[in-house]
Amino acid sequence: MTIEAGRLFVTWFRSGADGRDHAVTDERMSAARRVGGDPAAVCGAEVPPVPLVTPPGPRCHRCELYVAAHGTPRTVEAFLGARRHRHRRPSRLRRLFTRLPIRPTAGT
């Protein structure tokens, strides 16, 4: 299995053997389809897939830990939940009008 630039692409499949959802990488799934066997999950378990209309079930704890450890690393901003904020300098027109004194009109 190759992991490129810290990115891991997995799909969760329900196993017919133990009834849990396992994470299977795209590479392992395509390799299993070529040879006609069952794909291996990231935890090492063989996953005989059930029909895809089956609702999701409990996830494999070992697969969750693997995906959390090898997934795309989060940035500090994403970790803190903060959005990037760039302070914009006011436009020239706004700076010009804020410096002009406001004079009352002659009719009031």
MOPAC internal coordinates of N, CA, C and O (Angstrom, degrees):
PM7 1SCF
backbone

  N    0.0000 0     0.00 0     0.00 0    0    0    0
  C    1.4401 1     0.00 0     0.00 0    1    0    0
  C    1.5190 1   108.63 1     0.00 0    2    1    0
  O    1.2310 1   121.23 1   -44.38 1    3    2    1
  N    1.2993 1   115.26 1   135.62 1    3    2    1
  C    1.4612 1   119.72 1   177.85 1    5    3    2
  C    1.5112 1   109.28 1  -112.80 1    6    5    3
  O    1.2310 1   121.08 1   -44.69 1    7    6    5
  N    1.3173 1   115.54 1   135.31 1    7    6    5
  C    1.4608 1   121.39 1   175.78 1    9    7    6
  C    1.5139 1   105.74 1  -115.92 1   10    9    7
  O    1.2310 1   120.69 1   -61.01 1   11   10    9
  N    1.3104 1   116.29 1   118.99 1   11   10    9
  C    1.4546 1   121.10 1  -175.35 1   13   11   10
  C    1.5123 1   110.59 1  -100.76 1   14   13   11
  O    1.2310 1   120.75 1   -56.66 1   15   14   13
  N    1.3111 1   116.16 1   123.34 1   15   14   13
  C    1.4648 1   124.03 1   173.54 1   17   15   14
  C    1.5185 1   113.26 1    54.75 1   18   17   15
  O    1.2310 1   120.24 1  -142.53 1   19   18   17
  N    1.3164 1   117.14 1    37.47 1   19   18   17
  C    1.4490 1   120.23 1   175.91 1   21   19   18
  C    1.5170 1   114.64 1    74.62 1   22   21   19
  O    1.2310 1   119.89 1  -164.98 1   23   22   21
  N    1.3179 1   117.81 1    15.02 1   23   22   21
  C    1.4575 1   120.64 1  -179.32 1   25   23   22
  C    1.5159 1   109.05 1  -107.73 1   26   25   23
  O    1.2310 1   121.20 1   -43.83 1   27   26   25
  N    1.3069 1   115.31 1   136.17 1   27   26   25
  C    1.4536 1   121.56 1  -179.06 1   29   27   26
  C    1.5292 1   107.91 1  -128.78 1   30   29   27
  O    1.2310 1   120.69 1   -58.56 1   31   30   29
  N    1.3121 1   116.28 1   121.44 1   31   30   29
  C    1.4533 1   120.62 1  -179.76 1   33   31   30
  C    1.5207 1   108.65 1  -108.55 1   34   33   31
  O    1.2310 1   120.77 1   -65.44 1   35   34   33
  N    1.3250 1   116.14 1   114.56 1   35   34   33
  C    1.4652 1   121.02 1  -178.90 1   37   35   34
  C    1.5154 1   109.60 1  -128.13 1   38   37   35
  O    1.2310 1   121.50 1   -21.14 1   39   38   37
  N    1.3251 1   114.73 1   158.86 1   39   38   37
  C    1.4549 1   123.29 1   172.06 1   41   39   38
  C    1.5136 1   106.71 1  -127.79 1   42   41   39
  O    1.2310 1   120.85 1   -42.73 1   43   42   41
  N    1.3180 1   115.97 1   137.27 1   43   42   41
  C    1.4592 1   120.35 1  -179.08 1   45   43   42
  C    1.5196 1   109.17 1   -89.61 1   46   45   43
  O    1.2310 1   120.90 1   -55.83 1   47   46   45
  N    1.3582 1   115.89 1   124.17 1   47   46   45
  C    1.4593 1   122.72 1   179.47 1   49   47   46
  C    1.5214 1   109.40 1  -120.68 1   50   49   47
  O    1.2310 1   121.27 1   -38.83 1   51   50   49
  N    1.3288 1   115.17 1   141.17 1   51   50   49
  C    1.4654 1   120.38 1   175.17 1   53   51   50
  C    1.5145 1   108.21 1   -78.81 1   54   53   51
  O    1.2310 1   120.62 1   -49.65 1   55   54   53
  N    1.3103 1   116.42 1   130.35 1   55   54   53
  C    1.4536 1   121.96 1   178.81 1   57   55   54
  C    1.5164 1   109.40 1   -87.97 1   58   57   55
  O    1.2310 1   120.78 1   -45.02 1   59   58   57
  N    1.3216 1   116.11 1   134.98 1   59   58   57
  C    1.4562 1   120.65 1   176.25 1   61   59   58
  C    1.5133 1   112.01 1   -77.21 1   62   61   59
  O    1.2310 1   119.96 1   164.70 1   63   62   61
  N    1.3325 1   117.69 1   -15.30 1   63   62   61
  C    1.4579 1   120.96 1  -178.02 1   65   63   62
  C    1.5269 1   112.55 1   -81.26 1   66   65   63
  O    1.2310 1   120.08 1   132.80 1   67   66   65
  N    1.3393 1   117.45 1   -47.20 1   67   66   65
  C    1.4603 1   119.44 1  -176.31 1   69   67   66
  C    1.5217 1   114.00 1  -117.05 1   70   69   67
  O    1.2310 1   119.13 1   175.97 1   71   70   69
  N    1.3269 1   119.27 1    -4.03 1   71   70   69
  C    1.4569 1   122.43 1   176.81 1   73   71   70
  C    1.5213 1   114.60 1    76.09 1   74   73   71
  O    1.2310 1   119.65 1  -168.40 1   75   74   73
  N    1.3186 1   118.27 1    11.60 1   75   74   73
  C    1.4631 1   122.00 1   178.98 1   77   75   74
  C    1.5225 1   109.57 1  -105.25 1   78   77   75
  O    1.2310 1   121.02 1   -22.57 1   79   78   77
  N    1.3491 1   115.66 1   157.43 1   79   78   77
  C    1.4552 1   121.16 1   174.52 1   81   79   78
  C    1.5247 1   108.36 1   -86.44 1   82   81   79
  O    1.2310 1   121.09 1   -49.64 1   83   82   81
  N    1.3288 1   115.51 1   130.36 1   83   82   81
  C    1.4584 1   121.81 1  -179.93 1   85   83   82
  C    1.5200 1   109.79 1  -119.35 1   86   85   83
  O    1.2310 1   120.74 1   -31.71 1   87   86   85
  N    1.3368 1   116.19 1   148.29 1   87   86   85
  C    1.4616 1   122.26 1   178.25 1   89   87   86
  C    1.5241 1   108.80 1   -87.65 1   90   89   87
  O    1.2310 1   120.87 1   -56.42 1   91   90   89
  N    1.3238 1   115.94 1   123.58 1   91   90   89
  C    1.4680 1   121.89 1   178.85 1   93   91   90
  C    1.5197 1   107.16 1  -119.58 1   94   93   91
  O    1.2310 1   120.57 1   -51.73 1   95   94   93
  N    1.3270 1   116.51 1   128.27 1   95   94   93
  C    1.4631 1   119.70 1   179.15 1   97   95   94
  C    1.5328 1   109.15 1   -72.63 1   98   97   95
  O    1.2310 1   121.75 1   -22.84 1   99   98   97
  N    1.3140 1   114.26 1   157.16 1   99   98   97
  C    1.4612 1   119.65 1   179.74 1  101   99   98
  C    1.5227 1   111.40 1   -62.75 1  102  101   99
  O    1.2310 1   120.37 1   142.53 1  103  102  101
  N    1.3339 1   116.90 1   -37.47 1  103  102  101
  C    1.4600 1   120.51 1  -179.60 1  105  103  102
  C    1.5232 1   111.21 1   -64.46 1  106  105  103
  O    1.2310 1   120.51 1   136.27 1  107  106  105
  N    1.3243 1   116.62 1   -43.73 1  107  106  105
  C    1.4658 1   119.88 1  -179.42 1  109  107  106
  C    1.5187 1   111.53 1   -68.56 1  110  109  107
  O    1.2310 1   120.27 1   144.62 1  111  110  109
  N    1.3153 1   117.08 1   -35.38 1  111  110  109
  C    1.4600 1   119.81 1   178.68 1  113  111  110
  C    1.5196 1   111.28 1   -66.85 1  114  113  111
  O    1.2310 1   120.41 1   136.57 1  115  114  113
  N    1.3341 1   116.83 1   -43.43 1  115  114  113
  C    1.4637 1   118.71 1   179.56 1  117  115  114
  C    1.5212 1   111.16 1   -68.28 1  118  117  115
  O    1.2310 1   119.98 1   144.33 1  119  118  117
  N    1.3399 1   117.64 1   -35.67 1  119  118  117
  C    1.4709 1   119.92 1   177.11 1  121  119  118
  C    1.5223 1   110.73 1   -65.94 1  122  121  119
  O    1.2310 1   119.80 1   141.29 1  123  122  121
  N    1.3218 1   117.99 1   -38.71 1  123  122  121
  C    1.4655 1   121.08 1   179.33 1  125  123  122
  C    1.5254 1   110.67 1   -68.32 1  126  125  123
  O    1.2310 1   120.18 1   144.45 1  127  126  125
  N    1.3084 1   117.26 1   -35.55 1  127  126  125
  C    1.4710 1   119.77 1   178.58 1  129  127  126
  C    1.5194 1   111.38 1   -68.88 1  130  129  127
  O    1.2310 1   120.49 1   145.97 1  131  130  129
  N    1.3563 1   116.68 1   -34.03 1  131  130  129
  C    1.4761 1   119.53 1   178.92 1  133  131  130
  C    1.5183 1   111.58 1   -65.84 1  134  133  131
  O    1.2310 1   120.11 1   137.27 1  135  134  133
  N    1.3422 1   117.40 1   -42.73 1  135  134  133
  C    1.4634 1   120.19 1  -176.76 1  137  135  134
  C    1.5212 1   112.46 1   -90.54 1  138  137  135
  O    1.2310 1   120.08 1   168.02 1  139  138  137
  N    1.3368 1   117.46 1   -11.98 1  139  138  137
  C    1.4559 1   120.34 1   176.37 1  141  139  138
  C    1.5135 1   114.59 1    86.27 1  142  141  139
  O    1.2310 1   119.23 1  -162.25 1  143  142  141
  N    1.3247 1   119.08 1    17.75 1  143  142  141
  C    1.4622 1   120.74 1   179.05 1  145  143  142
  C    1.5156 1   112.16 1  -106.13 1  146  145  143
  O    1.2310 1   121.59 1     9.02 1  147  146  145
  N    1.3175 1   114.55 1  -170.98 1  147  146  145
  C    1.4585 1   120.38 1   177.41 1  149  147  146
  C    1.5267 1   109.34 1   -88.42 1  150  149  147
  O    1.2310 1   120.19 1   -38.79 1  151  150  149
  N    1.3369 1   117.24 1   141.21 1  151  150  149
  C    1.4668 1   119.33 1  -179.79 1  153  151  150
  C    1.5280 1   111.14 1   -73.48 1  154  153  151
  O    1.2310 1   121.63 1   -25.22 1  155  154  153
  N    1.3285 1   114.48 1   154.78 1  155  154  153
  C    1.4569 1   120.54 1   176.40 1  157  155  154
  C    1.5229 1   108.69 1   -99.86 1  158  157  155
  O    1.2310 1   120.78 1   -44.15 1  159  158  157
  N    1.3221 1   116.12 1   135.85 1  159  158  157
  C    1.4560 1   121.16 1   179.02 1  161  159  158
  C    1.5187 1   109.40 1   -78.19 1  162  161  159
  O    1.2310 1   120.67 1    -9.20 1  163  162  161
  N    1.3253 1   116.32 1   170.80 1  163  162  161
  C    1.4617 1   120.11 1   179.86 1  165  163  162
  C    1.5218 1   111.36 1   -68.13 1  166  165  163
  O    1.2310 1   119.98 1   158.96 1  167  166  165
  N    1.3317 1   117.64 1   -21.04 1  167  166  165
  C    1.4688 1   120.42 1   177.10 1  169  167  166
  C    1.5190 1   111.61 1   -83.91 1  170  169  167
  O    1.2310 1   119.93 1   172.90 1  171  170  169
  N    1.3427 1   117.73 1    -7.10 1  171  170  169
  C    1.4589 1   121.58 1   178.02 1  173  171  170
  C    1.5131 1   113.72 1   102.10 1  174  173  171
  O    1.2310 1   119.24 1   172.06 1  175  174  173
  N    1.3155 1   119.06 1    -7.94 1  175  174  173
  C    1.4634 1   121.72 1  -178.43 1  177  175  174
  C    1.5232 1   110.31 1   -77.89 1  178  177  175
  O    1.2310 1   120.86 1   -38.37 1  179  178  177
  N    1.3319 1   115.96 1   141.63 1  179  178  177
  C    1.4641 1   120.77 1   172.97 1  181  179  178
  C    1.5243 1   107.59 1   -75.95 1  182  181  179
  O    1.2310 1   120.47 1   -44.56 1  183  182  181
  N    1.3211 1   116.71 1   135.44 1  183  182  181
  C    1.4597 1   121.14 1  -175.27 1  185  183  182
  C    1.5200 1   109.82 1  -116.11 1  186  185  183
  O    1.2310 1   120.28 1   -86.80 1  187  186  185
  N    1.3443 1   117.07 1    93.20 1  187  186  185
  C    1.4656 1   117.23 1   170.79 1  189  187  186
  C    1.5270 1   108.14 1   -74.72 1  190  189  187
  O    1.2310 1   119.99 1   -71.37 1  191  190  189
  N    1.3409 1   117.62 1   108.63 1  191  190  189
  C    1.4640 1   119.50 1  -172.44 1  193  191  190
  C    1.5189 1   112.88 1   -68.21 1  194  193  191
  O    1.2310 1   121.82 1   -32.23 1  195  194  193
  N    1.3176 1   114.12 1   147.77 1  195  194  193
  C    1.4602 1   122.21 1   173.49 1  197  195  194
  C    1.5303 1   106.37 1   -99.91 1  198  197  195
  O    1.2310 1   119.06 1    -8.87 1  199  198  197
  N    1.3317 1   119.40 1   171.13 1  199  198  197
  C    1.4715 1   119.55 1   178.42 1  201  199  198
  C    1.5276 1   111.43 1   -55.35 1  202  201  199
  O    1.2310 1   120.82 1   -38.11 1  203  202  201
  N    1.3258 1   116.03 1   141.89 1  203  202  201
  C    1.4551 1   121.08 1  -175.92 1  205  203  202
  C    1.5202 1   113.54 1   -70.75 1  206  205  203
  O    1.2310 1   119.50 1   171.85 1  207  206  205
  N    1.3331 1   118.56 1    -8.15 1  207  206  205
  C    1.4577 1   120.72 1   176.05 1  209  207  206
  C    1.5249 1   111.37 1   -81.57 1  210  209  207
  O    1.2310 1   120.20 1   174.52 1  211  210  209
  N    1.3261 1   117.22 1    -5.48 1  211  210  209
  C    1.4636 1   121.65 1   177.29 1  213  211  210
  C    1.5222 1   109.12 1   -68.56 1  214  213  211
  O    1.2310 1   119.35 1   -48.22 1  215  214  213
  N    1.3313 1   118.85 1   131.78 1  215  214  213
  C    1.4707 1   119.74 1  -178.81 1  217  215  214
  C    1.5270 1   111.10 1   -67.17 1  218  217  215
  O    1.2310 1   120.17 1   -23.27 1  219  218  217
  N    1.3411 1   117.29 1   156.73 1  219  218  217
  C    1.4565 1   119.83 1   179.10 1  221  219  218
  C    1.5207 1   111.26 1   -62.68 1  222  221  219
  O    1.2310 1   121.89 1   -31.33 1  223  222  221
  N    1.3031 1   113.99 1   148.67 1  223  222  221
  C    1.4568 1   120.02 1   179.35 1  225  223  222
  C    1.5131 1   110.57 1  -121.61 1  226  225  223
  O    1.2310 1   120.23 1    19.30 1  227  226  225
  N    1.3097 1   117.17 1  -160.70 1  227  226  225
  C    1.4715 1   119.70 1   178.74 1  229  227  226
  C    1.5243 1   110.19 1   -68.00 1  230  229  227
  O    1.2310 1   121.36 1   -39.92 1  231  230  229
  N    1.3114 1   115.01 1   140.08 1  231  230  229
  C    1.4692 1   119.55 1  -178.63 1  233  231  230
  C    1.5200 1   111.04 1   -86.07 1  234  233  231
  O    1.2310 1   121.60 1   -28.03 1  235  234  233
  N    1.3131 1   114.54 1   151.97 1  235  234  233
  C    1.4619 1   121.41 1   175.72 1  237  235  234
  C    1.5347 1   108.41 1   -70.04 1  238  237  235
  O    1.2310 1   121.15 1   -52.59 1  239  238  237
  N    1.3115 1   115.41 1   127.41 1  239  238  237
  C    1.4678 1   119.95 1  -177.17 1  241  239  238
  C    1.5300 1   111.12 1   -65.68 1  242  241  239
  O    1.2310 1   120.00 1   141.44 1  243  242  241
  N    1.3142 1   117.61 1   -38.56 1  243  242  241
  C    1.4753 1   120.48 1  -179.80 1  245  243  242
  C    1.5238 1   110.96 1   -66.69 1  246  245  243
  O    1.2310 1   119.87 1   142.53 1  247  246  245
  N    1.3253 1   117.86 1   -37.47 1  247  246  245
  C    1.4697 1   120.93 1   177.21 1  249  247  246
  C    1.5238 1   110.51 1   -66.37 1  250  249  247
  O    1.2310 1   119.95 1   138.10 1  251  250  249
  N    1.3364 1   117.69 1   -41.90 1  251  250  249
  C    1.4598 1   120.74 1   178.49 1  253  251  250
  C    1.5204 1   111.24 1   -60.60 1  254  253  251
  O    1.2310 1   120.04 1   137.46 1  255  254  253
  N    1.3270 1   117.53 1   -42.54 1  255  254  253
  C    1.4621 1   121.08 1   178.85 1  257  255  254
  C    1.5225 1   111.30 1   -64.79 1  258  257  255
  O    1.2310 1   120.58 1   139.34 1  259  258  257
  N    1.3278 1   116.51 1   -40.66 1  259  258  257
  C    1.4638 1   120.35 1   179.70 1  261  259  258
  C    1.5259 1   111.08 1   -64.32 1  262  261  259
  O    1.2310 1   120.43 1   134.28 1  263  262  261
  N    1.3339 1   116.79 1   -45.72 1  263  262  261
  C    1.4630 1   120.66 1  -179.25 1  265  263  262
  C    1.5304 1   110.25 1   -65.39 1  266  265  263
  O    1.2310 1   120.15 1   141.32 1  267  266  265
  N    1.3231 1   117.31 1   -38.68 1  267  266  265
  C    1.4674 1   120.08 1   178.63 1  269  267  266
  C    1.5255 1   111.46 1   -65.85 1  270  269  267
  O    1.2310 1   120.36 1   144.52 1  271  270  269
  N    1.3360 1   116.91 1   -35.48 1  271  270  269
  C    1.4616 1   120.20 1  -178.38 1  273  271  270
  C    1.5222 1   112.94 1   -80.45 1  274  273  271
  O    1.2310 1   119.65 1   147.42 1  275  274  273
  N    1.3247 1   118.27 1   -32.58 1  275  274  273
  C    1.4621 1   121.27 1  -174.28 1  277  275  274
  C    1.5227 1   113.71 1  -108.20 1  278  277  275
  O    1.2310 1   119.52 1  -176.75 1  279  278  277
  N    1.3027 1   118.51 1     3.25 1  279  278  277
  C    1.4588 1   121.48 1  -179.35 1  281  279  278
  C    1.5161 1   110.45 1   -74.06 1  282  281  279
  O    1.2310 1   121.28 1     4.08 1  283  282  281
  N    1.3204 1   115.16 1  -175.92 1  283  282  281
  C    1.4500 1   121.25 1   179.54 1  285  283  282
  C    1.5252 1   109.56 1   -66.05 1  286  285  283
  O    1.2310 1   119.87 1   -55.11 1  287  286  285
  N    1.3241 1   117.85 1   124.89 1  287  286  285
  C    1.4630 1   118.66 1   179.83 1  289  287  286
  C    1.5243 1   111.12 1   -66.80 1  290  289  287
  O    1.2310 1   121.27 1   -38.82 1  291  290  289
  N    1.3166 1   115.18 1   141.18 1  291  290  289
  C    1.4507 1   120.49 1  -179.59 1  293  291  290
  C    1.5176 1   109.93 1   -84.58 1  294  293  291
  O    1.2310 1   121.07 1   -33.38 1  295  294  293
  N    1.3084 1   115.57 1   146.62 1  295  294  293
  C    1.4523 1   120.39 1   176.82 1  297  295  294
  C    1.5222 1   108.98 1   -79.48 1  298  297  295
  O    1.2310 1   120.62 1   -12.60 1  299  298  297
  N    1.3022 1   116.41 1   167.40 1  299  298  297
  C    1.4537 1   120.89 1   179.90 1  301  299  298
  C    1.5258 1   110.37 1   -62.59 1  302  301  299
  O    1.2310 1   120.37 1   140.09 1  303  302  301
  N    1.3473 1   116.90 1   -39.91 1  303  302  301
  C    1.4540 1   120.31 1   179.89 1  305  303  302
  C    1.5215 1   110.99 1   -63.13 1  306  305  303
  O    1.2310 1   120.37 1   137.64 1  307  306  305
  N    1.3258 1   116.90 1   -42.36 1  307  306  305
  C    1.4584 1   120.01 1   178.97 1  309  307  306
  C    1.5247 1   110.55 1   -68.30 1  310  309  307
  O    1.2310 1   120.26 1   143.93 1  311  310  309
  N    1.3240 1   117.10 1   -36.07 1  311  310  309
  C    1.4581 1   120.53 1   179.24 1  313  311  310
  C    1.5238 1   110.81 1   -64.94 1  314  313  311
  O    1.2310 1   120.30 1   138.26 1  315  314  313
  N    1.2940 1   117.04 1   -41.74 1  315  314  313
  C    1.4620 1   121.15 1  -178.92 1  317  315  314
  C    1.5196 1   112.36 1   -81.94 1  318  317  315
  O    1.2310 1   120.10 1   168.85 1  319  318  317
  N    1.3194 1   117.41 1   -11.15 1  319  318  317
  C    1.4549 1   121.07 1  -179.52 1  321  319  318
  C    1.5117 1   112.62 1    76.82 1  322  321  319
  O    1.2310 1   120.48 1  -163.69 1  323  322  321
  N    1.3025 1   116.69 1    16.31 1  323  322  321
  C    1.4583 1   120.31 1  -178.26 1  325  323  322
  C    1.5212 1   109.70 1   -94.77 1  326  325  323
  O    1.2310 1   121.57 1   -35.23 1  327  326  325
  N    1.3141 1   114.59 1   144.77 1  327  326  325
  C    1.4569 1   119.12 1   174.14 1  329  327  326
  C    1.5171 1   108.89 1   -89.90 1  330  329  327
  O    1.2310 1   121.00 1   -26.42 1  331  330  329
  N    1.2998 1   115.70 1   153.58 1  331  330  329
  C    1.4617 1   119.38 1   175.72 1  333  331  330
  C    1.5141 1   108.34 1   -67.62 1  334  333  331
  O    1.2310 1   120.97 1   -43.98 1  335  334  333
  N    1.3079 1   115.75 1   136.02 1  335  334  333
  C    1.4518 1   120.11 1   179.20 1  337  335  334
  C    1.5151 1   108.20 1  -131.89 1  338  337  335
  O    1.2310 1   121.38 1   -54.73 1  339  338  337
  N    1.2914 1   114.97 1   125.27 1  339  338  337
  C    1.4540 1   120.69 1   178.49 1  341  339  338
  C    1.5115 1   108.10 1  -114.06 1  342  341  339
  O    1.2310 1   120.35 1   -56.46 1  343  342  341
  N    1.2977 1   116.93 1   123.54 1  343  342  341
  C    1.4534 1   120.94 1  -179.60 1  345  343  342
  C    1.5179 1   108.71 1   -75.54 1  346  345  343
  O    1.2310 1   121.49 1   -58.25 1  347  346  345
  N    1.3309 1   114.75 1   121.75 1  347  346  345
  C    1.4648 1   119.72 1   178.62 1  349  347  346
  C    1.5109 1   109.92 1   -93.86 1  350  349  347
  O    1.2310 1   121.51 1   -41.20 1  351  350  349
  N    1.2822 1   114.71 1   138.80 1  351  350  349
  C    1.4537 1   120.92 1   174.61 1  353  351  350
  C    1.5249 1   107.74 1   -77.87 1  354  353  351
  O    1.2310 1   119.38 1   -41.06 1  355  354  353
  N    1.3220 1   118.78 1   138.94 1  355  354  353
  C    1.4650 1   119.60 1   178.71 1  357  355  354
  C    1.5274 1   111.45 1   -59.51 1  358  357  355
  O    1.2310 1   121.06 1   -29.29 1  359  358  357
  N    1.3130 1   115.58 1   150.71 1  359  358  357
  C    1.4612 1   120.02 1  -179.00 1  361  359  358
  C    1.5285 1   110.31 1   -67.22 1  362  361  359
  O    1.2310 1   121.11 1   -15.29 1  363  362  361
  N    1.3158 1   115.49 1   164.71 1  363  362  361
  C    1.4716 1   119.92 1  -179.62 1  365  363  362
  C    1.5144 1   111.42 1   -62.39 1  366  365  363
  O    1.2310 1   120.22 1   140.78 1  367  366  365
  N    1.3195 1   117.19 1   -39.22 1  367  366  365
  C    1.4504 1   121.03 1  -179.85 1  369  367  366
  C    1.5322 1   111.32 1   -63.70 1  370  369  367
  O    1.2310 1   120.34 1   136.89 1  371  370  369
  N    1.3216 1   116.95 1   -43.11 1  371  370  369
  C    1.4604 1   120.20 1   178.62 1  373  371  370
  C    1.5252 1   110.97 1   -65.32 1  374  373  371
  O    1.2310 1   120.64 1   138.59 1  375  374  373
  N    1.3254 1   116.39 1   -41.41 1  375  374  373
  C    1.4667 1   118.85 1   178.39 1  377  375  374
  C    1.5223 1   111.16 1   -63.71 1  378  377  375
  O    1.2310 1   119.97 1   143.63 1  379  378  377
  N    1.3335 1   117.66 1   -36.37 1  379  378  377
  C    1.4574 1   121.66 1   179.07 1  381  379  378
  C    1.5319 1   111.03 1   -66.00 1  382  381  379
  O    1.2310 1   120.71 1   133.72 1  383  382  381
  N    1.3563 1   116.26 1   -46.28 1  383  382  381
  C    1.4566 1   119.25 1  -177.68 1  385  383  382
  C    1.5250 1   113.03 1   -71.64 1  386  385  383
  O    1.2310 1   118.87 1   153.74 1  387  386  385
  N    1.2828 1   119.76 1   -26.26 1  387  386  385
  C    1.4630 1   120.04 1   178.51 1  389  387  386
  C    1.5217 1   111.06 1   -75.50 1  390  389  387
  O    1.2310 1   119.47 1   159.08 1  391  390  389
  N    1.3227 1   118.62 1   -20.92 1  391  390  389
  C    1.4571 1   121.19 1   178.54 1  393  391  390
  C    1.5151 1   112.95 1   -86.68 1  394  393  391
  O    1.2310 1   119.81 1   158.88 1  395  394  393
  N    1.3235 1   117.96 1   -21.12 1  395  394  393
  C    1.4640 1   120.83 1  -178.99 1  397  395  394
  C    1.5278 1   109.73 1   -73.70 1  398  397  395
  O    1.2310 1   120.11 1   -44.87 1  399  398  397
  N    1.3271 1   117.40 1   135.13 1  399  398  397
  C    1.4725 1   118.99 1   176.54 1  401  399  398
  C    1.5284 1   110.65 1   -72.85 1  402  401  399
  O    1.2310 1   120.57 1   -34.73 1  403  402  401
  N    1.3002 1   116.52 1   145.27 1  403  402  401
  C    1.4554 1   121.44 1   178.49 1  405  403  402
  C    1.5246 1   107.08 1   -92.97 1  406  405  403
  O    1.2310 1   121.04 1   -59.19 1  407  406  405
  N    1.3242 1   115.62 1   120.81 1  407  406  405
  C    1.4649 1   120.82 1  -179.60 1  409  407  406
  C    1.5141 1   109.12 1  -107.68 1  410  409  407
  O    1.2310 1   119.52 1   -37.77 1  411  410  409
  N    1.3210 1   118.53 1   142.23 1  411  410  409
  C    1.4585 1   119.31 1   176.29 1  413  411  410
  C    1.5123 1   110.74 1   -68.05 1  414  413  411
  O    1.2310 1   120.54 1   -30.83 1  415  414  413
  N    1.3078 1   116.57 1   149.17 1  415  414  413
  C    1.4587 1   121.04 1   179.57 1  417  415  414
  C    1.5263 1   109.94 1   -75.32 1  418  417  415
  O    1.2310 1   119.97 1   -19.89 1  419  418  417
  N    1.3217 1   117.66 1   160.11 1  419  418  417
  C    1.4686 1   122.66 1  -175.18 1  421  419  418
  C    1.5232 1   112.77 1   -69.73 1  422  421  419
  O    1.2310 1   118.85 1   153.35 1  423  422  421
  N    1.3354 1   119.79 1   -26.65 1  423  422  421
  C    1.4512 1   122.52 1  -175.48 1  425  423  422
  C    1.5131 1   113.95 1   -83.05 1  426  425  423
  O    1.2310 1   117.93 1   170.44 1  427  426  425
  N    1.2878 1   121.55 1    -9.56 1  427  426  425
  C    1.4653 1   120.89 1  -175.77 1  429  427  426
  C    1.4852 1   114.86 1  -104.69 1  430  429  427
  O    1.2310 1   120.10 1   180.00 1  431  430  429

